[in-house]
Amino acid sequence: MLPFKDYNLYQDDIIEKIITDEKVFKRCMIGNYHLIASNFGYDVNLSDDRLGEAWIHWKDDLDRVNLGSTPEETVELDHFKQASFLCFWLRRLIPLGHMFLNPEPTPGVSEISETQKWFAMYGNELCATRIGVFLCHGYEIKKLQSIINEANENHVQELKTRRRALINLQPMSSRLEIDMVTNLKHKNNSPHSINLIFRALFSQFDTETR
C-alpha cells in the first residue's frame, strides 16, 4: 500500500499537486481506489492508461474553462468545479478494472454480502464520487480555517464551532450516496450537474467561493 501522504485528499494544495504531475495524480488515485474498495472487502486493479487519460482530459477541461477571451477574464476555477470535472472523467473512463474479494468467500461458510454485490456493480461510480466529495470537504475545511485566521475575535468562537461541525460532517448520507452513484451509472451527468450537487452538500456552511 502506498504511504498515506501520497493519496491523502485532505492535505494542503492536493489539487494543485495532482493536476501538475501525472505520476502524483496516479499514485493519489490508486491509493484512494484501493482505500475505498477495501472498505467493502475488495482488492482492485486499475488501468494505468485510463488513469492517464482521465488526468489529461481533466487537465485539458480545466485549462479550457479557465481561459477567458482576454487575460483579465481568465479565472482559476474553485475546488468544487475542479472536483466535479475530475469526478466526471473518472466515472466516464472507468479506470477500475478487476475486483476481487479479499478474503474470497467460502461456499457454505461465508457468502458475499448485499453491500459487496452493490459495490461490484457501482464501484467505479462510487470511487469517483467519494474522491470528488473528499476533495471538496478538505478544501472547505481549509477555507473556513483561513476565515478564522482573519476574523474579528468576537466571531472566532462561533467560526471555530462551525469548523468542528464541518470537520465531523458526513457530507453524504447513505441514501444520498446511493442515489447519486446510481444516477451516475445510468445517466450522462455533466460536470455542471455534479458541481451543483457538491456545492449543495456544503451549502449550510456558506463557504462557497463562486
Phi, psi and omega in degrees: 000141179293152174302142184303327181297339181282342184221015177290111184282356180258002181285161182298136173057033183295321179297317179299323181291316186278339180276340182263350185218113183298322180295319177296319178302311183296317178299318181296313181294316180301315179299319182285322176298317179295318181297312181295316180297324181296334177294342178252008179082021182248149160256152183222154170249140180241150179275117178297321181295316182289327173297318178297320177295318179299318179297315181296312181295319178299311181297317180298318180296316180295320177297320182292316182287325180296328191284117175270174180289339175227160178304326181292335182269354180283125182232154176268129181292149178281176186294330178297313181291320179297316179293326181293317177295322179295313177303316180302312184284325176295320179293318187286321186270348172052068178287344181286118181260235183293136176241138178217140181290141179225106002280160176293140178296146179259118181307131179083348181244305177228140182240158176292134183279166178296324178296320179291324176298320180295317179295322179300330181271325189240014185302320181298313181291324179295314180297316179299318180294311183295321178299315178297315181294317180297321177299313179299316181300312181298318181288327177293322176297314180294324180294317179295325177296321179293327176294318178299318182299333183254002187280155170298139186300339178292339183252356187297315184297318178297318180294322178295323177296318177296321180295319178299319179295322179293318179300319183276356183296134166262098192305325183238127171291163180301318182294316180296318180297315179299316181296316182292316181296318178297319178297317178297326182292318192253351180230157181268084181282136179277160173304327180296316180292323177294320178302316180297321179293313180301317180297319182297328182298331185244011186296333181295341181264354173051049180245019181295140181268322173189000000 
